[in-house]
Amino acid sequence: MKIGLIGLAKSGKTTLFNLLTGSNIATARYDSGRAELHTGVARVPDPRVDRLSALFKPKKTTYATFEVVDLAGIARGERAGLDTKEFRNADALLHVVRTFADEAQGAAAPKRDIEDLETELILADLEVVERRLERLEASIKKQRKDVEVKEQAILVRLKGELEGETALRAVTLTPDEARAIRGYTFLSQKPILHCLNLDEKAIGEAAQLVERFGLEAIAGRPGTRIGWVSAIIEAEVAQLAGEEQRVFLADLGLDEPAIHRVLSDCFALLGLVSFFTVGEDEVRAWPIPAGTRAQDAAGTVHSDIARGFIRAEVNRYDDLVAVDGAFAELRAKGQLRLEGKDYVVRDGEICHFRFNVGK
């Protein structure tokens, strides 16, 4: 899964990218001639993984991760970089929003910046739709094909929505319509997290930010979340460890680094849950889309396991922790279940897949 990081100039986006990925410099660069991109991998903190690792003491502990694609800061009215393939292929967007004063940019206006960014996404999608409609019209005149006529009808409707300044994530589509336009990777259709970047003085007011900046209507939009972080403070937090970090966070009134919540928000924005596999070799979190069947979940571990799937041994995280990782005790209590291929794996379940791949 991939998150596209975006923001207007001077929003603190690069600092947040480094915090999310643990990088100080770009890990990769794509030179499209239009925009610079950096990519990195973000690890999703999960106290359940920590607890399971403490129980099983594996050789390796692996957290859920997702890729972060960082697009260079965009300016209002300049959308060329939005067409970059690596960015358009993101599954969701993380928009960094400045809420602090800046000498060059002036006073903060989060609501305006969010609306401006959404407008750029909508206009970028409108350009894609208009170009495709021109090609479809010419093709249909030469030879009328039902599949193109249906696609044209969908795009005409979407064009009207975009011209009305409606992001496509707010447009209801049938499953067939959604499949028909999947290849366009429309930006305004992607779920989006607007992450308010605060200065230190505003951290204590974090709970009231939506009301303070008049973002209630934006927060209520489909596929939209509002979050916050103080990137400059989080950069300081990242340099500390153990008791020193805990004391620093307590002084700020925080239980944990705010960047952990941003990572969790991104994970939720992608519609993901985690199941776990445990053992002496590895304790691992496996991210899957909510609603995934057991056989498909097995395929995230290895395609052979899905192919030869027989049953999934499943138990709840809380039940396993309660018996200190003793599977025999779980079995005796009837808390270790056997499930078939169509069982929907839930967040936090520990799974062991039985399989047999013939020669």
C-alpha positions, -999 to 999 in steps of 0.1 A, spaced: 0 0 0 12 35 -8 5 70 7 11 101 -14 25 129 6 15 164 -7 14 200 5 19 236 -5 53 251 -2 67 257 34 41 234 49 67 212 67 61 183 43 97 172 39 102 172 77 72 150 81 84 127 53 117 122 72 98 115 104 75 90 88 102 71 70 131 76 95 151 93 67 173 124 68 177 125 30 156 113 1 158 75 -3 151 77 -41 145 102 -68 124 101 -99 133 127 -124 103 132 -146 113 167 -158 84 181 -139 87 172 -103 110 156 -78 98 126 -58 112 109 -28 101 75 -16 105 57 17 89 31 39 70 39 71 67 14 99 33 14 117 39 12 155 17 -14 172 19 -22 209 3 -56 202 34 -65 181 56 -54 210 37 -75 235 37 -106 212 75 -102 207 80 -100 244 61 -132 248 77 -153 220 112 -137 220 116 -143 182 147 -139 162 129 -112 142 100 -88 148 83 -72 118 58 -44 119 32 -35 93 46 -10 68 35 11 38 53 31 12 54 69 13 58 88 -20 67 125 -13 59 149 -41 78 182 -41 58 211 -27 33 224 -52 23 260 -58 -13 271 -65 -22 267 -101 8 245 -109 -4 210 -114 22 194 -136 38 173 -109 4 158 -100 5 137 -132 37 119 -121 30 82 -123 45 72 -90 23 98 -72 -9 90 -90 -5 53 -81 -8 61 -44 -37 45 -26 -44 75 -4 -31 110 1 -16 127 32 -19 165 29 4 185 52 -13 218 61 6 247 76 -10 262 108 19 284 119 30 319 107 58 320 81 77 351 71 75 343 34 40 328 34 24 351 60 -4 341 84 -17 305 84 -50 298 67 -56 260 69 -91 260 55 -80 280 25 -50 258 19 -71 226 21 -97 241 -3 -69 252 -27 -53 217 -26 -86 200 -32 -92 224 -62 -59 215 -77 -67 177 -74 -102 183 -90 -87 203 -119 -60 177 -125 -87 150 -127 -109 172 -149 -80 176 -174 -77 138 -175 -114 134 -181 -116 160 -209 -86 145 -227 -101 110 -226 -136 122 -237 -120 138 -267 -104 105 -277 -135 86 -270 -157 109 -291 -133 104 -321 -132 66 -316 -170 62 -313 -175 82 -345 -153 57 -363 -168 26 -348 -194 25 -321 -184 0 -293 -206 -6 -263 -178 -6 -239 -166 29 -250 -201 42 -250 -206 31 -214 -172 46 -205 -181 79 -222 -214 81 -202 -196 76 -169 -169 102 -177 -195 127 -188 -212 124 -154 -178 127 -136 -170 157 -157 -202 174 -145 -193 166 -109 -157 179 -113 -169 211 -129 -192 216 -99 -161 214 -77 -170 180 -62 -141 156 -54 -147 122 -69 -144 105 -35 -178 120 -28 -194 105 -60 -213 73 -56 -203 47 -83 -217 12 -89 -191 -16 -88 -192 -18 -126 -186 20 -129 -158 18 -104 -141 -10 -124 -145 10 -156 -125 40 -143 -100 22 -120 -72 27 -144 -74 65 -144 -61 68 -108 -81 99 -102 -65 120 -74 -97 135 -60 -111 100 -57 -84 89 -32 -90 90 5 -72 119 21 -59 128 55 -54 166 60 -26 167 87 -24 200 105 12 209 112 13 228 144 39 249 163 47 239 199 23 264 215 -7 249 197 -2 213 208 -23 219 239 -52 230 218 -50 199 194 -84 186 205 -102 219 194 -84 223 160 -113 214 138 -135 240 155 -108 266 158 -100 266 121 -136 260 109 -130 226 94 -162 209 105 -176 206 70 -143 193 56 -140 167 84 -175 154 74 -167 148 38 -165 112 25 -131 96 25 -116 124 46 -99 126 79 -84 155 99 -53 149 119 -24 168 134 13 168 142 40 192 151 67 182 128 94 204 143 87 191 178 85 155 166 119 159 151 132 167 186 112 138 201 128 114 175 163 123 189 153 112 224 148 77 238 136 60 269 129 80 301 142 112 285 116 109 257 88 101 281 96 132 302 97 154 272 63 141 259 48 145 294 58 181 294 39 185 262 9 167 276 13 137 252 12 100 259 32 90 229 49 107 199 22 123 177 38 108 147 26 74 159 -10 86 156 -3 100 121 9 66 111 -21 49 126 -44 74 108 -27 66 75 -32 29 81 -69 34 89 -72 57 58 -60 29 36 -88 7 51 -63 -18 65 -63 -41 95 -35 -64 107 -34 -101 116 -4 -116 132 18 -147 129 39 -157 158 67 -181 166 104 -185 176 116 -173 142 94 -142 137 65 -122 151 50 -103 123 21 -80 115 5 -86 81 -16 -56 68 -47 -66 47 -77 -47 36 -106 -50 60 -130 -78 49 -102 -101 35 -110 -138 34 -88 -163 52 -74 -178 19 -65 -144 6 -49 -134 39 -28 -166 36 -17 -154 2 -1 -123 18 22 -147 37 30 -168 6 11 -176 -26 17 -214 -21 -1 -212 13 -31 -197 -5 -29 -222 -33 -28 -252 -9 -50 -237 18 -68 -262 40 -78 -244 72 -68 -214 93 -61 -218 130 -74 -185 145 -74 -170 180 -79 -135 195 -49 -114 206 -64 -107 240 -70 -145 246 -34 -154 237 -19 -126 259 -41 -137 288 -25 -172 288 11 -158 282 13 -173 247 4 -208 257 -15 -222 227 -22 -255 245 -41 -236 271 -61 -218 244 -69 -251 228 -81 -265 261 -104 -235 266 -118 -238 231 -104 -204 221 -83 -218 192 -107 -221 162 -105 -237 128 -119 -216 101 -124 -222 63 -112 -202 33 -142 -178 33 -138 -168 70 -132 -130 72 -100 -123 92 -105 -96 118 -80 -70 131 -57 -84 157 -63 -121 152 -34 -145 153 -35 -169 124 -17 -201 115 -25 -215 81 -26 -252 74 -19 -260 37 -7 -287 14 8 -280 -20 9 -312 -41 39 -319 -64 
